[in-house]
């Protein structure tokens, strides 16, 4: 107001005095500034004290791993700083950011709970007689009296709990392999080969020790034999020539040395994915199944031995070649699931696996390991887990979800962890699985859902090979392209496998890039006091669908003017499309479309009737003609891998360093004694001739033939292979065996020659009538080799 005059309630004017002005006050902004300065000074003094304490602490010799020290009072200045509750919460976010750029400066915390319990138990037993009556469907009543003993136990427990929190500074902790190529933003794609070079050539054979990562198997993978004088086959060098950057192994004997293998792998430019043995899990007396699926003690002892026997370098860090460790291969099928062929109870194998993970972390602590460390993984089967609580309709995903949940909540599977499993899982665990499915199927079967639900956890395929895919090279290119994409968590694959497993027999022999020679060996090796041979390697032909599905072509559409046709949606593979064509008598050709834009499985199958075929180029399709006279090209498994992996390829000398190299071979498999044609060289001409001996049939009631039979060999190749023997035996169009004696009369009957007539593989693209026997008849030839000198 303009003046200080106001009106009272009675209408009189009242004069008021103006109040004296207040003294000036400091602004709120200045007060907050003072507080910030004071607080900053306090933090600075606190940090200075922490540094001084760290200097004093660093002067003491380290006794335990920098990853996780044992329990005890906090040590170190920064550890003290991190123990401040509100500062600790802020630091967690800072640590996450620093670790993403490989700055490993944050401390780790271990909480140890020690429980002392005193238990008093009172037991009371009551006996009663109970009459049970059951009635069957035929109205017959059976009554029986059963005595039931009931035991009531009353337990009172007094428990004292002591909790100790240890916070330690880790200036050089263990950290996982980076997901990108060093110095670049592109993904580090795994191009692996699964390796188990069992030298046994007959089904059912057993190895005394299947650890092919040990020094006493160097005759296969190294430069020399460990047990006998002689060279090694150098399989690791061969893998590198194929274009691989990783080798995946299976068996593991922790008592054997693995340092020499890791040294050779590093020299060859290969990273190693080692596997732990199944022995402590399901085979040894008192295995994990006998201890309530708690594998901690079993695996800790095993892994501690591995650390001492080559996994660690001399300076206490992991070997530079060790990339990953597989805790177990297909555990979902090896506990109770091994009986039914389907994944067993998730709680059982989840507990076994998290206790194993817990064990290897503890073994690292006790060995004081630091620096770059391998990732850990579990290779699941590619089966659907109906007992899992999530992803029941997706192969492998249910198993991975159950394991992740157990890692995060160990108590959910009745396990008490010694380490922070969830912390370690997020930093050092990757998922993996084995599959025979093709690249075109994996997106909708697995990868699309995995990328949604498992962001932050990479995954790789521990066994990858679809034997009957229409084009192996194209399939490998497709899966590697998926792995190289930054939009997916897929890291890469390990191709299954290096060598054919003759010891397994059956369908397992459909895999493998190389077979074993029946003629040439590289050297011998001693494994567990038994002598085994390192044989030369022989390339294996790719097993295409062509034998059953006719002439097939990729990226070609067969257009047929026909009244009959049928469309089938959601057909996952070209092989299944071919199967459908076989089931319809009207079908003469088929075309499989990889991506027809359908929801779910996007693939489509077209069945087509007879008529004139017109071929049109079209990307993303596979077509087959059931009855065709067109010649098929011969492809080998390893050449498809070389083209996909980008390797320089291998030579015959690499596969068989002991084979003669200065001769030229020709051969014939006529019934009459006929010398082969001549092929000249500058020095020597080697002539191989095969003379007909007869047709023989094995007598009934005898034990199984123990001969070793080579696969995918033409009659010409068989004669060449058996040139150092007296006889060659043919058993069908492409099965060959060598011997120095004719089939014995007591075991074989001499049959008419015509019983051995068959369509024989003569090495060309077409088969011709000849005498090469069948599954029950052996066509036997004598082998003669002559050398002639040329000008």
WORAHU-V468657 format. One line per field, one symbol per residue. phi: phi as a letter, one per 40 degrees, with the letter a starting at -180 (. if undefined). burial: + if it has 9 or more other C-alpha atoms within 8 Angstrom, else -. Layout:
BEGIN
phi = ???
burial = ???
END
This chain:
BEGIN
phi = .cbbcbbcccgccbcbccccccccbcccccccccccccccccccccccccccccccccccccbbdccacccicdbgccccccccdccccccdcccdccccbgbcbccbbbbbbbbbbbbbbbbbbbbbbbbbbbbcccgcbbbabbcbbbbbbbbbbbbbbbbbbbbbcbcbccaccccbcdgbccccccbbbcbaccccbbcgcbccabccbcccbcccbbcacccbcicbcgcccccccchcbabbbbcabccccbccccccccccgbcbbcbcccdccbbccgcdccbggcbdccccccccccccbhcbcccgbccccccabccacfccbbccccccgbdcddcccccccccccdcccccccccfcagcbccbabccccbcbccccbfccbcgccccccccccccbdccbgbbccbcccccdcbbbbcaababcccccccccacdccccbbdgbcabccababcbccacccccdccccccccccbcccibbcbacbcccccgfccccbhcbcbccbbbcababbfgbcbbccccbcbcccccdcbbgcbabgbbccbcacbaabbcfccbcccccdccccbdccbaabbbcbcgccgcccabbbbcciccbcbcacgbbbbbcbacccbccbbdccccdcccgccgbbccccaccccbbbbbbaabccccbcccbbcbcbbbbbbbbbcbibbbcccgcccccccbcbfbcccccccccccbcbbbbbhcabbabacbcdcccbbbcbcdccccacbccgccbcbcabbgacbbbcbbcbbbbbbcbc
burial = ---+--+-----------------------+--------------++-++++++--+------++++++-+--++++++++++---++--+---+--++----++-++++++---------------------------------------------------+++++++-++++++--++-----+++++++++++++-++--+----+++++++++++++++++++-+++++++++++++++++++++++++--++++++++++-+-+++++++++-+++----+++-+-++++-++++++++++-+++++--++++-++++++++++++++++++---+++++-++++++++++++++++++++++++++++++++++++++-++--++-++++++++++-+++--+--+-+-+---+--+++-++++++++++++++++++++++++---+-+++++++++++-++-++-++++++-+++---++++++++++++++++++--+++++++++++-++++++++----+++++++++++-+++--++++++++++-+-+--+---+++++++++++++-----+++++++++--+--++++++++++---------+++++++---------++++++++++-+-++---+++++----++++++++--++++----+--+++++++++++++++-----------++-+++++++++++-+++++++++++++++-------+++++-+-+++++++++---+--+++++--+++++++++----+-
END
